[in-house]
Amino acid sequence: MFASRVRSANGFIIFVVGVAVFTDMMLYGLIVPMLPYALVDRVGLAQEDLQRWNSILLGSFGAALMLGSLVVGWIGDRVSSRQTPFLLGLIALGLSTLAIALTQDIAMLLVARILQGLSGAVVATVGYAILFDVVGTDKIGQALGFVGMSQSFGLLVGPAIGGIIYEHGGYFKTFIPAFVLIAFEIALRFLVVIRERTDENLPPGDEEEASKASLLAKRYAAKPCYGSSLESDSLQPPPEDSTTKMPEGDHLTQTTPSPNLYPSSTYHTMTTLFAQPRIFVALSALFILNTILTAYDATVPVYIGSLFSLTATHASFLFLIMVTPFLLSPVAGYITDYYGPKLAATTGLAILVIPVFSLQYVTASTASPFLTLAILLAIIGFASAVALPALMAEVSLVVDSIEKQDPGLFGNRGVVAFSFGVMNFAFAGGFLAGPVLAGWLMGTVGWKGLNCVLSVGGLLCCLGVGLCTGGWGWRRRSDDEGR
């Protein structure tokens, strides 16, 4: 009985999802510091083609992750159990990683990276959907803070250990930690017990909310459920001239009818979600944030190697320093749960702009380039750790508000997996845009131009989040409204 409670406990499920997302992101970053050296020594690539193929191989992972996230998100809301695709994604992740470890051909390496990105999309998207199924909205910020920490930690720990193992153990041995983690995660998958959130096992507060939603759904089952006017900050209301108010207390607004007894179409779901400024801004911010982080994945190892004659080990230590502040992500998640997403997201993005802009001054004439890079990258890591959980929570909070205010708008199954698929799509866009943009900018305007462009993107992102994201004290207001 005790073992069963532990295996189905929210904390254990969050841990399992966290390990899966950590593994997924670590596999992306594992080859970052060693890839330029392996392409020359193992594949035999010419030096003049190095930056281009380095960016292509890193960006191809992001492109596959983007495409896979949308497809998996759509499928995830239409399967009876999320656990089977989660397991299949882990197995595919292991096989694609084995292919990367064994191949010496540039074309096969590209194919393996694409397959790795597709399987990673399954793990991340389905994992986040399972997380939301388990914890609901009340503690989603803390849960996403932990998993977001795992995601970012994997993204940056991968390069840290990859460079060290490659330099001292060679190419194949670099992938041994990945195989161990994948095997461990598959074992965890068989241990975990995931129960659906039903009226019988919901906490008291959630049970009352579920009963209300169920009552509303039944009331409007005979006639279609209608579009909602959401009371949360910055949510898009329907046009006033086409609305007829429901009885007070229902918090629903009638617009043009849309059936609620069948799964929502993908087009309807996409247009409904992207019509909300808060979702659009949050997704844009996730894209820009990850673009900035992965731009340095693609450029820092090459830059410090060519300018300062530093090795893959030095690059690994820089990435390790950058990842350390992500241990604070659960704290940022707690702040998000209590004060709302705006405080953490805006603060983190505002801090981020300063070190990104300052990195342009780290040049050949810098007195202590390694120390300067370490300090600035550490601040970038801290700022990202503060902003990331809030931006991820913002998407899920808005989607949950839409579904609670208008039960059945997205069909019987809802769009939990699809919304996380869209969120992962935006974040994965950074894996594609970051390396490709960085490679192009380094070849045209150089290191200074790269950092100027990234800092402008961060500044625009900060302004958008400050204007549109859920307001200060969001959780307090919602708690007061519920009493």
N, C-alpha and C positions, 0 to 999 in steps of 0.2 A: 504493500500500500504506500509506504513512504517513498520507495523507488519510483512508483508510478506518479506520485505528486511532484517529485523532483523533475522527472522527465517531461512533465506537462507544464511545469512552472514557467511563468512569463520570462523570468530572468534567464532560465536555461535556453529558452527558444530565442531570446534576443542574442545570447552568446553564440548559438549555432549559426544564426543569420550573420552575425558579426564576423565569425571566422570565415564563412563562405565569401562574404564581400571582401574581406581582407585578402584572402587567397586570390580572388579574381583580380584585384588591383595590383597585388604583388607581382603577378605573372606579367602584367603590362610593364611594370617598372624594372623587373629583374634584369632585362637585357639592355636597359638604357645606358648605363656607363660603359658596358663592355661591347656594345654593338659596333661603334666605330672601329674598334681594334679588331673585332672578330670578322668584320666585313673585309678587312685588308688581309689579315693573317689566315683566316679559314676559307673565305670565299674567293679571295684573290682580286678584290675590287680595286680599281685604280684610284689614286688619291683624289683626283679631280671629280670623281663621281661619288665621293664619300658622303658629303653633306646632303646631296639629293636623295640617295638611297636610304640614308639614316632617317630622314624625315618621312619618306614614303612608307618604310616599314613600321615606324611608330604611328603614323597617321592612318594606315590601313586597319589597325586594331580599332581605332576610334570610329572609322566609317562602318565597319562591321557591327560594332557595338550599337551605333545609332540605329541602323536598319533593324537589327535583331530586337532592340528594345521595344519598338513600336509593334512589331509582329507578335512578339511574346506577350506584351501587355494585352493585346487584343485577344489572343488565345487564352491567356490566364484567367480572364473573366468568364470563359465559356467552357472550361473543363470542370469536372466534378471535384477534383482534388488538385491542390497546388503542389503536393509533395512529390508526385511522380515526375513532372517536368523539372523540378528542382534537382532530383537525383540524376536524371538523364543529363542535365546541364553540367553537373560535376564530373560525370564520366567523360563527356565530350571534351571538357576542359583539360582533363588529364591526357587524353589521347592527342589532342592538338599540341599540347606542351611537349609531349614525347617526340612528335614530328619535328618541332623546332630544334630540339636537342640533338637529333640525329642527322638532319639534312645539311648538306654543304652546297646546295644549289640555290641561287638567289631567287629563282621563280618559285621553287617549292617552299622556300622560307616565307615568301609573300603569301602563298596560299595558306600555309599553316598559321600565320598571324591573323588572317581573315577568319579562319575557323575558330581560332582562340577568342577573337572578339565576339563572334556569334554565340559561342557557348557561354562566354562571360555575360552576355545579355540575358540569357536564360537564368543564370544564377542570381544576378543582381535584381532583375525586375521581379521575378517570382519571390525572391527572398524578402524584398521590401513589402510586397503584397501580404505575405504570411505575417510579417511583423505588424502591419496595420490591422489585420484580422484579429490578432491576439491582444494588442494593447489598446486599440481604439484611439480616440482623440485626446483623452485627458492627459496621458503621459507619452504622447507620440513624440514630443520634443526631446524628452530625455532618451527615449529609445533610439530616435534618429541621431541624437548626439553621440550615443555609444557606437551605433553602426556607422555613422558618418566618420567618427574617429577611426574606426577600423578600416573604412574605405580609404581615407586619406593616409592613414598609417601604412597601409599596404602599398599605396601609390608611391610613397617616398622611402619606405623601408626596403622595397624591392631593389631600387637602385643602390641603396647603401650596402646591402649584403652582396648584391650581384657583382659589383666592382671588386670587392675584397676577395671573394671566392674565385673569380675569374683570374685575378692576378696571381693568386697563390695555388690554385688547384686546376685551372684550365676550364675549357668551355663546357663540357658535359657536366662536370661536378657542380657547376653553377645552378643547375636545375634540380639537384637533389632536394633542397628545402621545399621546392614546389611540389615534387612528388609526395613528400612526407605530409605536407599540409593537405593535399587533395585526398590522400588516403584517410587522414584523420577526420576530415570533414564528411566523407562518405560514411565512416563509422558513426559519427555524431548523428547523421541523418537517420540511421537505423535505430538509434537510441531515443530520439526525440518523439514525443507524443503531442500532436497538435490537435486541439479540439476546436470546433467551430464556435464562434461567439453567438450563442443562442439565448433566448429569454431565460432558460434554466440555469445557465452558468455565468450570466452577466453579473457584475457588481450591482448593488442596490441602485445607485444613481443611473447607471447605464440601462438597467432594466426598466426604469420609469421612462427614460427617453425612448427605448425600443418600443414600449407599449404604446406611447403616444404616436410614434411613426407608424406602427402597425395599424392603429385605429384610423389614422388619416388615410392610409393606403386603402383600407377596406371601405371607408366612407366614399371615396371617389373611384372605386373599382368599376362600378356600373357605368360611370361616365369618365372619360379620360382625365388623368391628372395633368395639371397645367404648369406652365413655366413659373419660376419662382422670382420673387423680389426679395433678395437677401438683405438682411439688416447689418451684416458685417461691413467694416470699413472698406470703402472703395470697390464694393462688388457692383456689377453692372445691373441696374434695374431695367425692367421692360419699358417700352414706350407708354406714357401715361394715357394717351388717347385710346389705347386698345386694351385697357385693364378694367376688370370688375372685381372689387374687393370681396374676398371670402369673409365668412363670419369672423369676428374678432377673436384672436387667440390661435387661429389656424396658421397664421404667418404665411399664407399662400396667396398668390395673385394670379388670376386667370388671364391668359393670353390666348393665342391660337392653340387648339387642342392638339395633344400628341399622345398616342397610345402608351400606356405604361405596363401592359401585360406581356410585352415581348421585348427581347433585347434591343437596346438602342442601336441605331446604325452608327457606323464609324464616323460618317460625315456629321451627323447630328451631335455626336459626342465631342468631336474636335471643335466644331463651331461654337458649341455651348461653353466649353472650357476656355478657348482662346478669346471669347468675348469678354472674359473677366480680366480687367487690367492687372489685377494682383497676380494672377497666374502667368500672364504674358511677361510681366516684369521679373517675377521670380525665376522663370525658365531662362530668360535672357541673362539674368545675373549668374545663374549656375553655369551657363555656357561660357560667359566671359571669364568667370573665376577659374574654371578648369583650363580654359585656353591659356591664361597667364601661367598657371602652374606647369602645364605640359610644354609650353614654349621654352621654359628653362630646362626641362628634361632633354630636349633636343639640342640645346645650344651650349649649356654650361660645360659638359664634358669636352666637347670639341673646342670651345673657347679657351678654357684653362689649359688644355693640352697644347694648343698652337701658340698661345701668347705667353704662358708662364712655364711651359714644359712640365706641368703637373700630370699625375698619372690617374688611372681609373680609381685607385684607392682614395686619392684626394677628392675626386668627384663623389665617391661613396660617402665620405665623411661630411661633405657639404650637404648632401641629401639627408643624411641622418640628423644633422643639426636642424635642418628645415622641418623634419617630421616631428621632432620632440614636442613642440607646443600643441600638437594635435591631441595630446593626452588631456588637454583642457576642454575638449569638445563636449563631453557630458555636462560640464558646468554651463557651457553655452546653451545646451539643450534645456537645462533646468531654467535658465533665465528666459528662454523662449516660451516655455510652458507657463511661466508666472507673469511675465510682462508682455508677451506677444513677440512676434518675429522682428518687428521694426527695430527695436533697440539693438539687438545683437547684430542683425544684418547690416544696418547702417554704420554702426561703430566699426565693425570688422572691415568693411569695404573702404571706409574713410582712412583707416590706418594703413590698409594695403597700398594705397596710391603712393605714399611717401617712399617706402623702400624700393618699389618698382621704378619710380622716376630716378632715384638716387643711384641705381645700379649702373647707369650709363657712365658714371664717373670712375668706375673701376676699370682702369686701362693699364697699359704697360708701364706707365710712369707712377702708378700707385705704390706707396711705400710698403704696405703689408696687404697685398691683394687677397690672400687666402682668408686672413682674419676679417677683412672688410666684407668679402663675399659672405662669410659665415654669419656675421651679424645681420646683414641685410636680408639674407635668406631666412634666418630665424624669425625676423619680424614678419616677413611674408607668411611664414608658416603659422605664426600666432594669429595674424589677421584672418587668414583663411579658416582656421579652426573656430574662430568666433562666428564668422558669417555663415559657414556651410550648413550647420544644423538648422539655423533659422530659415534659410532659403528652402531647404528640403521640407521642413514642417509647414511652411506657408502654402505650398501646393496642396498637401494633404488636408490641411485645415479648410481651405476654400472648397475643395471638392466635397468634403464631409458636410460643410454647411449647405451646399447646394442640394445634396441628397436628403438631408434632414428637413430642410424647408419645403422640399418638393419630392416626397417619396414616389419612386417609380419613374422619375424623369429619365433615368438612364437604363430603364429596364429592370427586370427582377433581380438580376445578378449584380447590378451596379457597375462601377468603373474603377474599382480600387486598383486592380492590376494594371489597367490601361493608363490610369493617371500616373502611377509610378513608372510605367513604361515611357510615357511622355517625358517625365522628369529625368529618367535615365538617358533618354534620347538627347535632351538638352545638355546634360552633363557630358555624355559621350561625344557630343559635337566638339567639345574642347580637346578631346584626344585626337580628333582629326585636324581641327583648325590650328591648334597650338603648334605642333611640329611643322605643318605645312607652311603656316604663316611665318613662323620663326625662321625656317630655312630660306624662304623667299626674302624676308627682310634682311637677314644676315648677308645675303648675296647682293642686295641692292643698296640699302642704307646703312648696313653695319650694326654693330652692337649698340651704339648710341641711339640710332633711329628705332631699333627694336624696342628698347625700353621706353622711349618717348611714346610710341604708338600704344604699347601695353598700358602705360599709366593713364593715357587719355581714355582708353576703354574702361579702365577701372573707375575713373572719375565719373564718366557718364552713367556707369552702372550704379554707383553710389547715389547719384542724384535721383535716378529712377526709383530705386528701392526706398529712398527717403520719402518720396512723394506718394507712392502707391501701396507700399506694404502695410499689412495689418497694424493698427495703431498702438500707441503706448498703453500698457495696462490691459491688453485684450483679454487675458484670462480672468482678471478681476471683474471686468465688465460682464463677461459671459456668466461668471459665477453669480454675480448679483442678479442678473436677469433670470437665472434659474430658481432663485429663492422666492 
